[in-house]
Amino acid sequence: MKNNYFKSAVFVALAVAGLTSCKKDKVADEEVIAPYDVPKTYNFAGANYASSTIRVKQMLELDVYMKTANAGTALDGTKATNLFNNTGNAFTDAALNTSGLNLAAKTTDPTVFKGYLDNLIADSKVNAVATNGTSGYIIRGSAKIIVGPTGVENGQAVTKGMMGSLFFKQALDLLASTKTDGTIALQQQHWDEAFGYLAVPNDYDPTVTYASTLVFPAKPALWGGYLAERGQNITAGKIIFDAFLKGRAAIGAKDVKVRDAQIVIIQEIWEKLAANAAYNYVVSPTLTANAGNLGSQFHALSEGLGFVESLKYRAAGSKLTDANFVKLQAILKTNFYTLINEAGFTKLKEAQAILKDSYALPALN
C-alpha cells in the first residue's frame, strides 16, 4: 500500500510539473507585441504602390477617351483597344506607355468589359437619337450620352465594372495574400499595392472637399472619389483609410491579429461602398424628379449595372447571397426601357430591397 501511494504521489507530482512546464512554454512561445504607433497619413518608410497608381491613371485616361463619344466623336476601336492593353503608345502620358503594365492583364473577366468597350465603340458611330432597340444618343441635361439598343451607357459599365473587376478584386486578393506571405517585407509590399487601388492621396482626409483643379494623385479618383460621392452616409472614407493605416502599422509590429481584423474591415466596408453606390443608382430612376428624363435614368442605371458587376468580386462570407446577386444581375441586365416603364418599378424596387436589406443601408426614399 505504502509503495503504491508513493508511486501515485510521484505520478501526480510529475503530471503537475508537466502541466506547469507546458504552461510556461506556451507563454514563452507567444510573441509579445511591443507598443506601436499608427500614423495619420500613409507615409510609411519604403511604401511603394507605383504599379497601382499607374493602373489608376490608365483607367482614368481610358474613361476620358470613352466620354469623348458623348461629344459626338466616333471612337477609334484601335485606340480604345490599345488603351485597354497598353499597346501602340496610346496614352498621352508617355510614362504609362513605357510602364510595362496594362489594364487587361489584371482585369478579372476581361472579355466581359472589353465587350462593353466594343459595344460603346459601335454605339458611338450612330449619329442619331436612340430608341428602344437602336443605339444612339439621348439628351442628358445640357449634354448627351451614348447608349446601346437596350439603353445601356456602355462607357459607364466599363468604368464602374472595372473598378470592381480590377481595383476592388486586386485589392482584396493582395490583402488576403498578406496572411500567407513569408516575410514582413512582402506583406508590406502587397498591403501597399492594395492601398494604391483605393486611389486616394497618402494624406487623405474624408472631411476635405478636393478642388476640381487638382488631379490624381493629389485628389481621390475612381473608388477614392466614390468615398465622398456615395460613401459619406456610411462613413466609408474614414473607416477604410484608418484600417489601411492601422493594418500597415500592425504588419511592421508583427501584430497579426490586428492586421487580420483590418482586412475584414476593409473587405466589408469597401463592398458596402459598392452596394451603396448601386443602391443609389437603382433608386434614382424611380424618383419623381427624374420621371421621363431618359438621360438621367439610363445614366444612373448604367452606373448601377457597373457597381452590381463589382459585387461579383466580393469576399467569401459576404452579406449578399449568391442567389440575390444573380437576381440583381438579372434585373440590371433587363432592357432599360422596360425597367423604367414598368408599372410601380417592380424590378427596380426588388433590386433596391435586396441591396438595402442585405447591407443595412440608410434609406434614400
VENWO-V391247 format. One record per helix or strand of 2 or more residues. SS is the DSSP state (h for helix, s for strand). FROM is the first residue (numbers start at 1). LEN is the number of residues. Records with the same first field share a line. If there is no record, write none. Layout:
SS->FROM-LEN + FROM-LEN
This chain:
h->2-28 + 50-22 + 77-9 + 94-4 + 104-3 + 110-15 + 154-24 + 184-13 + 223-7 + 232-3 + 236-17 + 256-29 + 288-3 + 294-20 + 322-11 + 336-6 + 343-17
s->136-5 + 143-5
